[in-house]
Amino acid sequence: MMGWSPTGRGTDRAVTVTVASMAGLLADLEARLTRGEGFAVATLNLDHVVKLTRDPAFRAAYLAQSHVTADGNPVVWLSRLAGQRVELVPGSELIGPVFALAARHALPVAFLGSTAETLERAREVVEADYPGLRVVAALAPPMGFDPDGAAADEMIEELRRSGARICLVALGAPKQERFAARAAPRLPGTGFLSIGASLDFVAGRQRRAPRWVRRIASEWLWRMLSDPARLGRRYLDCLLILPGLTRRALCQRLRRGG
């Protein structure tokens, strides 16, 4: 699927949303897992777009993903402006259906990221909520974890020994996407989902915006106001790149004759 791409000029490969809908994504992931194949899913939002323009290693990791979803209303709107119809598929709303899929097919699951306490609590919650689901590994990387270093190699080997078929990677961007891009070729039967803070939501360590806030596309504002010191600059950078991204989307639409 070709449409709005925040990166890539000339002959460069462009990062673009490749997932049109949640239903289509889940069907494809289920088919791959049934065949014994893996995948790597990244969830594109404006913060990632900012990082993609600044970090070549992050961009390379994104290009190695098998699936890219629109995780954020601005990404949905820009994609549609460019003539690409996509649905909002946030990582935090993807993990529930993936847990259900894993339970239905008795596919072992692994968690990687966050803290040992959060992972253990998340394990208790999901194994209670999804009967038949087994979390066979809960790996909390050390401080300063390098997704391209020796510690990452050790984590990949632990995942191999665990037999996990699905691994939820909660390291935050860009580490989680870089780890997934490194691990997926070495564990070709395992699916990797880069999910940010979603396990913290599951464990109750962080709280998502209320449903009504999400309905009016203001979750970003709710999050920023809840932690302005940490997130204020991030969201300012996102706002500053919007005019250029909008022009790019319009140009792409015009080139396609839309």
Secondary structure, 3 states (H helix, E strand, C coil): CCCCCCCCCCCCCCCCCCCCCHHHHHHHHHHHHHCCCCEEEEEECHHHHHHHHHCHHHHHHHHCCCEEEECCHHHHHHHHHCCCCCCECCHHHHHHHHHHHHHHHCCCEEEEECCHHHHHHHHHHHHHHCCCCCEEEEECCCCCCCCCCHHHHHHHHHHHHHCCCEEEEECCCCHHHHHHHHHCCCCCCCEEEECCCHHHHHHCCCCCCCHHHHHCCCHHHHHHHHCHHHHHHHHHHHHHHHHHHHHHHHHHHHHCCC
